């Protein structure tokens, strides 16, 4: 299912429900395996959610940087060749790449005193 996040002073953020579950869990909302079709982060809840998302994104980026630094030059050259052969649609998407648009929306909503809501949409 496609989930749409909305806030008054931001553009919409779209994410598949299977990815939303992981991001919301980090932000303090653990729904197990079943995401409610609607939900809200109130202005009062945003500071804690923002702090948790920032920390998780930083940890994810540090993990990527560490694994990059550990590889020797030959290994990196081999991986670069593989990346050049790979179609972009086959590349993985990291947690930080998925979570950053939502973090940006949360920060903007907090700045303007807005809530952030989400709704399930089509069966995409």
Secondary structure, 3 states (H helix, E strand, C coil): CEEEEECCCCCCEEEEHHHHHHHHHHCCCCCCCCCCCEEEECHHHHHHHHHHHHHHHHHHHHHHHHHHHHCCHHHHHHHHHHHHHCCHHHCCCCHHHHHHHHHHHHHHHHHHCCCEEEEECCCC
